[in-house]
Amino acid sequence: METEHNLIDSGRVNGTHVFGSDREQIGHIDHLMIDKLSGNVAYAVMNFGGFLGMGEEQHPLPWKSLRYDTSLGGYFTDLTKDQLTGAPERVSDWSRDRAYETRLHDYYGLAPYWL
């Protein structure tokens, strides 16, 4: 008998589809960013755009902006493609730039993971 469980190996999250507010696929998760101190997932870095893997952009999505939807077999967000492309431009050292992280959370209307 199989039991329900909520844990998933991070390797299985990579590549999972992300669906936007219109329930259309907008990208897929490339990798996760984990807060070293709390151990909590802070971001899912999503690939989107491009064609056949070329020209894709990566964008960090606050983990709290995603929720798993069993009917879609992927993660769902209330965000649209336009909101993603209008998000604060990702700087090269974004994961070490608290000001950028603050702008990103403010843009999405979410409390920062570190609070």
Phi, psi and omega in degrees: 000125179277137179255153175289141176213157184252353182272146178219141176292136183302328178297333179277342178283322179302129181092350180292138181292148175242131182247138181274186184298336178272006179068018174263147180294131179245351180169196176214155181283126178272312179197169180252151173245125185247133176290121184295327184282315183270335185082002181274149174290127180263318184219152163251121177272118187255137171268137176208163181078189178076185181216125181052040177083356179258138179079012178291147174252152174250139181219127176284128175251128174305131183306326181292349179274355182245149171214144183283134180241110183297328181290332178268339184069030181196188181267141181246141175225152177280000183280155176252167176302320180297320178296320179296315181288339179268000181294160178307136181299132182283122177275159187299325180254040187305326184284356177242011185244093184298328178296318177296314180301320179297314178301319181296313179294320176299317180302317181273356178069035181241147175291138178300146182295338184274357178264000000 
